[in-house]
Amino acid sequence: MDNPSIRTPAQVIFFNGKVVTLDATDRIVQAVAVKDGRVLAVGSDEEMKGLANSRTQWIDLRKKTMLPGLIDAHTHLAWSTIIFKSYVDGRCPPNRSIPDVLAKIRERASQVPPGTWIPVQGSFFANFKFAERRFPTREELDSAAPNHAVVFVATVHSAIVNTYALQAARITRDTPDPPGGKIERDPATGEANGILREWHGFLPLMNFTYDQIKQALRDWVPDYWIKQGCTSAHIFADALEFRAYQELAAEGRLPVRVRANFMDIQLGPKPVIESLVNLGIAPGLGDEWLKVGGVKIFVDGALMGLSAATHEPYLNMPSKDYCGILKFDDYRPFAELVRKAHDAGLQLCVHAIGDKAQDWALQAYEQALAANPKPHRHRLEHMGNLMTDRQRIARAKALGIIPVTTVEWVFEEGDFIEHYLGPSRKAQSWPLRSMLDAGLNVANCSDTVGATPFSTNPFYSMWSAVTRQTYLGKRLIPEEAISVKEALRLYTTSAAYAGFEETQKGSIEPGKLADLIVIDRDILSIPEDRIKDIKVVMTVLDGRIVYQK
């Protein structure tokens, strides 16, 4: 037993289990003692008896497996839950065809006044998954709801809208592409065809109210995170959402521990960075429930929106020289933002998916560190998803960059990468084995904004990391698979490190927060293909049971 000299009695002792501590020695024990929201000791059932008194509560784990509370290293709690709860479900599956989706749009249109926005949440690469092997068109959306503004959200990076929505957004044939976005047009007429890429800057859809945001965080987040084993989340929020986190924390009603990173989808990162620098805010401000993280800068879009910035053109696109979308017209202002944030001690979370975007990010980090070589924990959001070759891995390691992957997208995207990028670039997809072998500290995340409910299930992502199985049942680059224990660490020790919290979270050890989960089967011994079916039967947060099945 750890700390045998402890004399203070435990408030709770979890016993008769398989406790996977994930500490530095990978100890597996039977029991965990908890006091004042922290782990008091770990060890055998017999050893725990010396820490109990008549008031100690004993909880029998019934031989089930206990793990550290999981950490979602990049997600969007409010957006996702609002979308899950309120958008028309246009995903495939459960829908099999475009008429299935149109029927749901007609039903919603019959329930809301004319002129109302009708958001429809699609799924990644539904153009390959629907029976028609394409997305719905503007005209089809018109037929379902001609007097409503319909937005079929293919991903957070691309959408198809109907004519009413184009008119409501005042998009005409003469409307120029907004900075960092693209309005696709009919090549014959020049009219907008309804396809919008990086569309948040010019559609008034995502402006959720404060009450919506607060309700989503308070009432709905537990269904998608707590019940699936996530006790902490690194989120990316604007000022309105951050205020909601503060109020909920003050009320004692924040459902998960939050590390809040700042971003502003409408205005871009520059005013956010300048405000944080001027205020002298640094990572770690806050308490164990709500802490300030860093700042997010977008370099490009994403493959599922066909907007990841690439060196070589996409394949099978109308334009033969299309290379995605950069959020900056020039490299220099982006590099200046990185340098300014680095010099101020802010943690940078740079979104870079395409190979060109990753190279911009690595170069900017390299220049900032050369000019000011101080300690940091800068991150590269989605590095290790696509087009991450060995040279980029080596550069990230040399610079001390933390890649934050979204490995469940192996399942969502793996079958469709080659169509747009070709075989050589496809071969650079989710190189987890290579990144870990290079010594990178890789964290994983859901990064869900409503399109992929599977992503909020960490065990589905772990299954993806271990099996590499795709939507069509293939195995994507199986030599890049990692072990179950390594997949667990993506959500625990590595994610804690990415948030400067490795002394508080990520493993079950004396002194660390008593954030714990119990699962219905032994993840270390079941067949790998069953990992995705694991269910959480208990979630303990701050030493209290907050969910029990």
Helices and strands as residue ranges (DSSP letters): E 12-15, E 18-20, E 28-29, E 31-35, E 38-43, H 45-48, G 49-51, E 57-60, E 65-68, E 70-75, H 77-86, E 88-89, H 98-109, E 117-121, H 126-129, H 138-144, E 149-155, E 158-161, H 163-168, E 182-185, E 192-197, G 199-201, H 210-215, I 216-220, H 221-224, G 226-228, E 230-237, H 239-251, E 257-262, H 270-279, E 290-298, G 303-305, H 331-343, E 348-351, H 355-371, E 379-381, H 390-399, E 402-405, H 409-413, H 417-426, H 432-437, E 443-444, G 453-456, H 458-467, G 478-480, H 484-490, H 493-498, E 516-519, G 528-533, E 536-541, E 544-548
